[in-house]
Amino acid sequence: MDSENLVPGDIIIIEDDKRMPCDALLISGEVLVTESVLTGESLPVPKGAVQRSVKKDKQNMLFEGTDVVKSRAFDDPFNSG
């Protein structure tokens, strides 16, 4: 998805082997990302979903331009039925 079509509050699906189009808070699932464009570190970094509160935390944030190596979805937290 092109980032110009996104607005704050949109929910997107994170796919394997894609580049993040925007900064995003991970609300469900797990991802493995390469943040070398930001940090210079080439090793993938695991990211997990927000557990209790929505606070900006490096463990829950995905950053624009980083590469998603692998994503793993959990049940949709917004669709309980």
PyMOL commands that set and color helices and strands:
alter all, ss='L'
color gray80, all
select helices_A, chain A and resi 3-5+36-39
alter helices_A, ss='H'
color red, helices_A
select strands_A, chain A and resi 18-19+24-25+30-34+45-48+61-62+67-72
alter strands_A, ss='S'
color yellow, strands_A
deselect
rebuild
show_as cartoon
